[in-house]
Amino acid sequence: MALTQIEFDALLDDATKRIDGDIDWLEDEDHSPSVEFCAEIKSDPGYPLFVRGSYSAPAKAVTFALIHRGVGRIYALDLGKDHHNPTCQMVGEKHKHRYTEQYRDKVAYVPTDITAPANDPVGVWEQFCMEAKISHAGTLHAPPPFQEDLFL
């Protein structure tokens, strides 16, 4: 399924997108030191959307991605990892991906509206939701403290 630029812009601008309930971080299924979550997004038009979050305390990296079930990732925020655009431009450790018909989600840019640091994933989440026009009727709980494995 393809998504036109007009459809993407309308979807992102739709302020009826919402998440109901609290969100807890879960252990990464690949057993990395990251934690992650997945939450359904409801909307009046019924967009087939969910959001996936991941956080790595050791890497000081956080990602929130808006995913369309028919298209894939259409909008994302990354902190703590560099990105290389298809046009060979390097983008810094704080960047957003925004869907385009030509590049899908492969092009990133540096946002000015995200000011919370990567080690504050709850603060980053609040800013991400605000600018993506997602209301969250609940709480994103703080990730569990990172504990390194102790080998004795």
C-alpha positions, 0 to 999 in steps of 0.5 A: 500500500502506498501513502500519498503526501496529502494522506500523510500530512492529513494523518499527521495533522489529525488531532484525534489520534490518541492512546488510552491507558498506561504504558510500561516498558518491557524487556527487549525481545532480542535480550539487548540492554534496551527496553521497549513498548508498543501501543495502539493509536486510535483516531476518529478516521480509524487510521491503522496506526501504532507507536513503538518506543525503545530506550537504551540507558547504556547507549543513551538512545531513545526512539519513538516511531509512528507505524502505519500497518499498511505502509510501515514506519512513517514518522519517528524521532531518534535521539542518541544515534546518527543518521545518514540520508540517501542524499549523503548528508549526515544528520546528528544524534537528534533527528526526526524521520518524516514520510515522503512519497519519494524516500518513505521514511529514509530522510531525516532532519534535525528538529528544534522542538525536542529539547528533553535529553535522551536520558529522560525518555518520559520527557521526550515522549511528552514532547513527541506526542505533543508535536505528533498530535497524539493525546495520551490518556495515561502514563508512560512509566519510567523505564526500569533502572539498568542493571549490568550483569554481574559476573563473579 
